[in-house]
Amino acid sequence: MSWQNDIDDYLAFVAVEKGLSSQTLDAYSFDLNEFSSFVSKLGCKHPEQVGTRHVLKWLAQLRAKGISPRSCARKLSSLRGFFRYMLIENRISASPTAVVGNPKVGRKLPTVLTAEEVTRLLQQPDIAKPTGLRDKAILEILYSCGLRVSEAAGLQMSQINLRSGFIKIKGKGNKERIVPLGEEAKFWLEKYLEKARPKLLNKANSYYCFVGRRGKPISRQRLWQIIKAYSIRAGLSNKVYPHCLRHCFATHLLEGGADLRAVQLLLGHSDITTTQIYTHLELGYLRNIHKKYHPRP
């Protein structure tokens, strides 16, 4: 059995058993092929030949190339899953990652726009144009519902219930969650569906909500390009990134007094510790308020 056969078997396994997204599978594939190429040059033609020293040497090379500890930890996680599978399948006798510690990763707090900056960003699309009206609806939904860019790009008409004001989102691991539409987001989504989407479809049919000029569903890469262009126009080019409006959604809710558990459900986090990163941002906000308004700051 070659490395590629084992890697392909593992990817097929996690795709079925864990229902991972294509993006996650691509990341796993890249990491595993990168590692197999590295150790093959060291004489390891099969996973059974890999030892702990090979894993450590690979991690050291990654760090020497300037790869961040966070990225190294992610790559090591890909490796752990692969060798765990190989061990369960009795294709190897021991996992070379068993005694390898995770790189120390500091918690990185996301950059969050102020409410005023978000408003400036949302005002950039030219709503007189079909594509501008579409983009306006997209930005409003990203901020109102806390969607990932990939979730917005993959949103289908069947997931939208305008009468009740909710959308059904299928997130990571095919987990579903129900998210309410804010009044602004609902207003602009209705405008887009009524006036812009039919023009963009040009008599074509599509299951997807957000489409391009030729009626094809908009890709997450294209969606990110659109957001980036509007951020530059709004003077926010250094602050906006794919998850930016999702982070703003969560942080602004907490600043307004929302319950952490409710925010977790809206974001679709399976573990509340993932959501707790936003409490650090909220504490910073409260500290600034205290400093600004307390008589003895």
Secondary structure, DSSP 8 states (H G I E B T S, - for coil): --HHHHHHHHHHHHHHHT---HHHHHHHHHHHHHHHHHHHTTT--SGGG--HHHHHHHHHHHHHTT--HHHHHHHHHHHHHHHHHHHHTTSSSS-TTTT---------------HHHHHHHHT-S-TTSHHHHHHHHHHHHHHHH---HHHHHT-BGGGEETTTTEEEEE-GGG-EEEEE--HHHHHHHHHIIIIIHHHHHTT---SBSSB-TTS-B--HHHHHHHHHHHHHHTT-TTT--TTHHHHHHHHHHHHTT--HHHHHHHHT-SSHHHHTHHHHHHHHHHHHHHHHH-S--
